[in-house]
Amino acid sequence: MIDEREKEKNIKDLEYNHILNKQNIFVIILGTAVISTILGDKIPENITKGGLILAFILGIILSLLHYSKELNDKIEEIKKI
């Protein structure tokens, strides 16, 4: 029989995996946007490719920082169980 502690740990593990999946999906989407920008020829003239790529890369870095903080918080919760 699974006791209450194991059940809580399993739920926290699932939450951790969910956050990790969100991070991966977000980074893949932004990475795809970077590649599309590099390969795209129909970008409006008032937007530069370099600026757009820089914005996407900044988004990737910020999302990695945000999600890594959430993941570290979840790891600490799991360790306390």
N, C-alpha and C positions, 0 to 999 in steps of 0.2 A: 504494500500500500504506500502511496506517495503521501508524505506528510506535508504540512502547510509550508514549511521552509523550502522544500524542493519545488513545490508548486510555484511559489513566489520567484524562486531563482529561474525556473523555466520561463515564466512570463517576462522577467527582466531580460533574459537571453533573447527571447523573441523580439522584444522592443529594441534591443541592441542591433539585431539583424535587420529590422525594419529601417532603422536610421541609416545603417550601412548601405542598404539597398537604395534608399533615397539619394544618398550621397553619390553613389556610383551612377545612377540614372541621370542625375543633374549634370555631373561632369561629362558623361557621354554625350548628352544633348549639347552642351556648350562646346565640346570638342568637335562635334559634327558641324556646329555653326561656324567654327573657325575654319574647318576644311572647306565648307561650302563657300565661305567668304573668299578664301584663297582661290578656289576654282571658278567662282562666279564672275561673269562678265557684265551682268546687268545691274550693277550697284549704282544707285543715283550719284550724279556727279558731285553733289554737295556733301557726300559722305565719303571719306577716304578709306581705302582698304586697311591701311595701317591703323587708323584710329578705331575702326570696327574690331579688328583683330585684338588690339590692345584692350578694348573694353571687354571682349569675351574672355581673354586670358585673366584679366583682373577679376571677372566674375568667377572663374574657375578657382583662383587662389582664395578669394573671399569665401566661396562655398566650402572649400576644403577646410579652411580655418573654422568656420561656423560648425560644420558637421563633426570635425575632430573634437571640438569642445563638448558637443553633445555626447559623442561616443565616450570620451573620458569621464564625463559625469555618470554615464550609465555603467561604466566599468567600476567606478567607485561604489555605486549602489549595489552592484552584484557582489563585490568583495565584502561588503558589510553584512550580507545575508549569511 
